[in-house]
Amino acid sequence: MYVNNYKINLSTMSGGTTATTINIPISMEYQLVDTAELIERVFVETETENAINPILNYDRIRFMPINPADNPVTSLTYDIKLFNNLGVYGNFYSDIGFDYDDVKFSKNSFTQSFLRLSFYDSDDPMVQNLVAYTTLFCRLAPSDLLTSTTGVLSIGMPIPINQIPIKFTVENPLINKKGFGEGFHLYYYKDSLNIGETKYLFMKASFNNAKTDKKTNLMVKNTPQNIENLVHELYTRYKITRTTTGYYYEVDDLYQGNGTSGVNNITYFGNGPTINLYEVKAI
């Protein structure tokens, strides 16, 4: 590497103070050197932290159902209405293609049919995120079985297929150990709520019929909807809250997706709410 070399010969310099000294002005500009530590601390570490997603706690907590009066409920019922071959809403398995042997012999066409409940953090399909889902498979309830002549003891055989409703009842497993507990509790992120806070989740449902291999989307109204309004009639709202005593959820019986408030598809009676859901029909 070649550089320019300069030599200062003091013997050839003129007399005076500059003969033995070199004056360097104090106004001379300077440049910082050895800034590696500063770059690492201020730039590299900061940008690395910005580029890495924050650590989130994905632990989920169990939410218990309550009614609007903040009292615990012991069951929830999802009542499904689907179109029969006449194009009107039917509420029984015979209306959607099932026969008695499907139920009597627990064929896959019956036991593999299910209701899917999908929970979102918004009712706006453009920005919503799926946060949870529950699958409720078809099964017979005690009320779907024939009883003895005394009307007390079940004899294990199903009642006629045209009397078995398309209904899913989930019960508190701590109270009724013989009941169906899947779907009774709602699970959501543990750190999502502080004490006293409330959030909303929005449930959209569909029924999957293994007999016909058909998936049917459900809505909350029993009348045909304009296509532009249909998106507002697909969701049932669940209010989740945290108190000093625990985590709870309530099925909102006043929520209307179109922004109004009033009686909707939820009915509170007896031990808990009934959520009525209808096959989608657009006009």
C-alpha positions, 0 to 999 in steps of 0.5 A: 500500500502506497501513501504520501509521506511528509517530513518536517525539517526543523532546521529549515523552519524559520525562527520564533515559536514555530521553529520548535512547535507546531500549532494545531487550531482548536476549531479543527473538526474531528471524527469519532472512531471506535463506534462499534460498541455504540452501533451494537447497543443503539442500532443492532440490539434495538432493531433486533428487538423490533424484528422479533415478535413479543413473547405471548402467554398462550395458556388458556383458562376455563370460562364458566357459563352464567346467565344475565343475572350472573348466576351459574347455569348447568346446561346449554342447548343448541337447537338446529333447524334445517330445510327438509325436502319441502323447503321448510325448516324441520327440526328432526333427523328425519327431515334431513335424510336420516332413517331409524337404523342410522340412529338405532345402530349408531351408524357412522352416518349419525355418529360422525355428523356434528355441529361445529362452533367457531369462535372469532374475536370480531364479527367483521370477516375482513379483520377477524381471527379464529381463536377457538372452536368446539365440535359437538357430535350427534348423540342420543339424549335420555329423552330420545330413548323409549321408556318402560310402560311406567314411563320411568325406566329407559329401555335403550331403544330410540324413539321414532326418528321423526321425533328425535330433534336435531338438538345438542345439549351440553351439561356441567360435567361436575353436576351430571357425570352422565351428561355430555360435557364437551362444549360446556366450558369456553377456553380463552387466553389466560392473560387476555383479561384483567379483573373487571374487564369484559370482551366479546367473542363471536360464534359462527356455526355450521352443521356437517351431515355425514349422511349426505356429506353436506356442510350447512352454514347456520344463521340466527334468523328464521327468515330469508336475508338479503345477501348484503345483510346476511353477514350480520346474521351469522354470529351469536355473541358471547360476553367473557369477563373476569372477576375476583372470583373467576372467569365467566361467559354469558351468551348475549340474548340482546346482541343484534349483528346489524347494530340494534339491540333486542330479543334475538335467537337466545332464550334463557329458561330453566337451567340455561340458555337455548341457542336457536340456529337456522340454515342460511337462506339468502334472497 
